[in-house]
Amino acid sequence: MQNFQFFLLLCATLSGAFPTDTRQKEEDMQLIQKYVENYYGFKKYDKSFLWKSNSSMIQKIKEMQEFFGLKVTGKLDSGTLDLVQKRRCGFPDVAGFSTFGGEPKWANQVLTYRILNYTPDLHPADVNAAIKKALSVWSSVTPLKFIKKDRGDADIMVSFAVRGHNDFNPFDGPGGSVAHAYAPGKDLGGDAHFDEDETWTKSTEGTNLFYVAAHEFGHSLGLFHSKDPNALMYPVYRKFDPSVFRLHQDDINGIQHLYGPPSNTHSNQRESTEIEDPAESKDPALPNTCGPDLTFDAVTTFRGEIMFFKDKHFWRKHPEVRTADVNLISSFWPRLPPSVDAAYEIPEKDETVIFKGNEFWVVRGDTILPGYPQKIYTLGFLKNVTKIDAAFYNGNEGKTYYFIADKFWSYDKRRQSMDRKPMLVRDVFPGISGKIDAVFQHENFLYFFCGRKQFEFDPDKKRVTRLLKTNFWFPC
């Protein structure tokens, strides 16, 4: 009865703004009360508005109306009711570009992120692409770089959840709050949570994951909300064309206030920033993946992706995603040298073996396993073998193939023995000859990189099926 009187008295105070139906009045009051509780700091036990026209409830409604550029009346007119029913970020609102209290920010310029789980609404490759693109929104205008991790802790942990999810900030079902993220810091700091009750898409339908993630990662980096309706950090979700996205100057001002402009180029410091594919970057320090002279040091599969090594960089690319993510080898594996010679993956052990000179390392994700590097003769080679040019692991056969010049050795895992003598590449792989720079296996085909050429080889038919450019896997 007390709650019923609570709503009737407030309805009387705002009688000009409500429909005549009492039940609708109650529902509208519950809606606005919940909204200002969540986003404007209204305390639900503050009932002073029952007898004061300038009550805290009225003031909070006015504050909300002012923030969104509505007519400031303190009443629940149709524009105010329409706004509070829109999808939005789950964090409170403040005016202008703003940072969290105390301006928390990350001390490092290289940050890690990990996707803990995936929404069933999208293919995992599309989720990976959306999250990577969302992070590149911010790295394109700052010195920040982001590295994806598949295991262990990361600075930014990304997850999908419903209702309560152990952070004392439950989601509210379809609509309403679609996601939230936490300011830089320990534990939950930097983490981004997405409401699984939404329908996540990569189009203008449903809720576009890229757009929401880009907004939430602004919080993860230290930005609060903006009142500029054209800014990415504006709290209300709006439809847009996901193929064309330009970061607003208000967002650029905010993030550069925390981290400064990019350290390697001035071209990104423009009024609006268009996101570029890292694989197509014009940074002169990076090899041009679309140039005619492209060669690779090593190529391997890596947890469903393909990893391409060149000098001090490597690219990670999912076969079903157009873009590629480029990183420094030293930022992912600080103890690995640049310009590696060969690499291959053993998927069932979640291990990748990487060679440089007469040594090799075994890594699991971004961690080098204890006891490495070791000398390559421990694999069964004679001590006069000082370098591996290329290698791949065939899980069906249980064999690893090591290429040196125009010959190869194979190691049989079942017999735990290495070939006593090498074989000529051309005798076992007709159509392939000479030195092999890199090789990997994908969907029952082998891909041999020889200088500026790439050969697709069918091991069942024992023949080359396609002659490809080295940059075949890149969006050129």
Long-range contacts (C-beta under 8 A, 24 or more apart in sequence): 6-47, 6-50, 9-50, 10-49, 10-50, 10-57, 13-49, 13-53, 13-58, 14-74, 14-75, 14-76, 16-75, 17-73, 17-75, 17-76, 17-77, 18-76, 28-76, 28-81, 29-76, 31-81, 31-84, 31-85, 32-61, 32-76, 32-80, 32-81, 32-84, 33-57, 35-64, 35-84, 36-60, 36-61, 36-64, 38-90, 38-92, 38-177, 39-64, 39-88, 39-91, 39-92, 39-93, 39-235, 40-64, 40-92, 40-93, 41-92, 64-93, 67-93, 67-95, 67-227, 68-227, 68-229, 68-236, 69-227, 69-229, 83-236, 85-175, 86-236, 86-237, 87-175, 87-176, 87-178, 87-198, 87-207, 87-236, 87-237, 88-176, 88-177, 88-178, 88-235, 88-236, 88-237, 89-177, 89-178, 89-179, 89-180, 89-212, 89-215, 89-216, 89-219, 89-225, 89-235, 89-236, 89-237, 90-169, 90-171, 90-177, 90-178, 90-179, 90-180, 91-180, 91-181, 91-219, 91-224, 91-225, 91-235, 92-225, 93-225, 93-227, 93-235, 94-224, 94-225, 94-227, 95-227, 96-226, 96-227, 96-228, 96-250, 97-223, 97-226, 97-228, 97-231, 97-233, 97-250, 97-251, 97-253, 97-254, 97-257, 98-223, 98-224, 98-225, 98-226, 98-254, 99-222, 99-223, 99-224, 99-254, 99-257, 99-258, 100-183, 100-222, 100-223, 100-224, 103-222, 103-258, 104-183, 104-184, 104-185, 104-189, 104-222, 105-184, 105-221, 105-222, 105-258, 105-259, 106-144, 106-155, 106-184, 106-190, 106-221, 106-222, 108-155, 109-143, 109-144, 109-145, 109-259, 110-144, 110-145, 110-146, 110-147, 110-331, 111-144, 111-145, 111-146, 111-147, 111-155, 111-156, 111-190, 112-146, 112-147, 112-148, 112-149, 112-154, 112-155, 112-156, 112-366, 113-146, 113-147, 113-148, 113-149, 113-154, 113-155, 113-156, 113-157, 113-158, 114-148, 114-149, 114-150, 114-151, 114-152, 114-153, 114-154, 114-156, 114-157, 114-158, 115-148, 115-158, 115-159, 116-157, 116-158, 116-159, 117-159, 117-160, 118-160, 119-160, 119-194, 119-196, 119-200, 119-209, 121-199, 121-200, 121-201, 121-206, 122-200, 122-201, 122-202, 122-209, 123-320, 125-318, 125-320, 125-321, 126-202, 126-209, 126-321, 127-209, 128-318, 128-321, 129-202, 129-318, 129-321, 129-322, 129-323, 130-202, 130-209, 130-210, 130-213, 131-158, 131-209, 131-213, 132-323, 132-325, 133-210, 133-214, 133-275, 133-323, 134-209, 134-210, 134-213, 134-214, 134-216, 134-217, 135-217, 136-275, 136-276, 136-278, 137-214, 137-217, 137-232, 137-245, 137-247, 137-275, 138-214, 138-217, 138-218, 138-221, 138-255, 140-247, 140-262, 140-268, 140-273, 140-275, 140-276, 141-247, 141-252, 141-255, 141-256, 141-261, 141-262, 141-268, 141-269, 141-273, 142-255, 142-256, 142-259, 142-260, 142-261, 142-262, 143-259, 143-260, 143-261, 143-262, 143-263, 143-264, 144-221, 144-259, 145-327, 145-331, 147-327, 147-331, 147-332, 147-366, 148-316, 148-325, 149-365, 149-366, 150-303, 150-365, 151-364, 151-365, 151-367, 152-365, 152-366, 152-367, 155-184, 155-190, 156-190, 156-191, 156-192, 156-217, 156-220, 157-190, 157-191, 157-192, 158-191, 158-192, 158-194, 158-213, 159-191, 159-192, 159-193, 159-194, 160-193, 160-194, 160-195, 160-196, 160-200, 161-193, 161-194, 161-195, 161-196, 162-195, 162-196, 162-197, 163-197, 165-193, 167-191, 167-193, 169-193, 171-195, 171-196, 171-197, 173-197, 174-198, 174-199, 178-207, 178-212, 178-237, 179-212, 179-213, 179-215, 179-216, 180-216, 180-219, 181-216, 181-217, 181-219, 181-220, 182-219, 182-220, 183-219, 183-220, 183-222, 184-220, 184-221, 184-222, 190-220, 190-221, 191-220, 192-216, 192-217, 192-219, 192-220, 202-242, 203-242, 204-239, 204-240, 204-241, 204-242, 207-237, 208-239, 208-240, 208-242, 210-242, 210-245, 211-237, 211-240, 211-242, 211-245, 212-237, 214-245, 218-251, 218-254, 218-255, 221-255, 221-258, 221-259, 222-255, 222-258, 223-251, 223-254, 223-255, 223-258, 226-250, 226-251, 226-254, 244-274, 245-274, 245-275, 246-272, 246-273, 246-274, 247-272, 247-273, 247-275, 248-272, 277-322, 277-323, 277-324, 277-475, 278-323, 278-324, 278-325, 278-326, 279-315, 279-317, 279-323, 279-324, 279-326, 279-474, 279-475, 280-475, 281-326, 286-313, 286-326, 287-311, 287-313, 289-315, 289-324, 289-471, 289-474, 289-476, 290-471, 290-474, 290-476, 291-471, 292-452, 293-452, 294-452, 294-470, 294-471, 295-437, 295-449, 295-451, 295-452, 295-470, 296-437, 296-438, 296-449, 296-470, 297-339, 297-340, 297-341, 297-437, 297-438, 298-340, 298-341, 298-342, 298-343, 298-354, 298-355, 298-390, 298-438, 299-343, 299-438, 299-439, 299-440, 299-447, 299-449, 300-343, 300-344, 300-345, 300-352, 300-392, 300-440, 301-345, 301-347, 301-440, 301-441, 301-442, 302-345, 302-352, 303-345, 303-350, 303-365, 306-440, 306-442, 306-473, 307-343, 307-352, 308-473, 309-340, 309-343, 309-438, 311-338, 311-339, 312-338, 312-339, 315-474, 317-473, 317-474, 319-442, 319-473, 322-475, 323-475, 324-473, 324-474, 324-475, 332-366, 333-361, 333-363, 333-366, 333-368, 335-361, 335-368, 336-361, 336-363, 336-368, 341-387, 341-388, 341-389, 342-388, 342-389, 342-390, 342-391, 342-402, 342-403, 342-438, 343-391, 344-391, 344-392, 344-393, 344-400, 344-440, 345-393, 346-393, 346-395, 347-395, 348-395, 353-391, 355-387, 355-388, 355-391, 357-386, 357-387, 358-385, 358-386, 358-387, 360-388, 379-411, 379-418, 380-411, 380-417, 380-418, 381-409, 381-418, 389-435, 389-436, 389-437, 390-436, 390-437, 390-438, 390-439, 390-448, 390-449, 391-439, 392-439, 392-440, 392-441, 392-446, 393-441, 394-441, 401-439, 403-436, 403-439, 405-435, 406-433, 406-434, 406-435, 408-436, 429-457, 429-462, 430-462, 430-463, 430-464, 431-455, 431-457, 431-463, 431-464, 432-457, 432-464
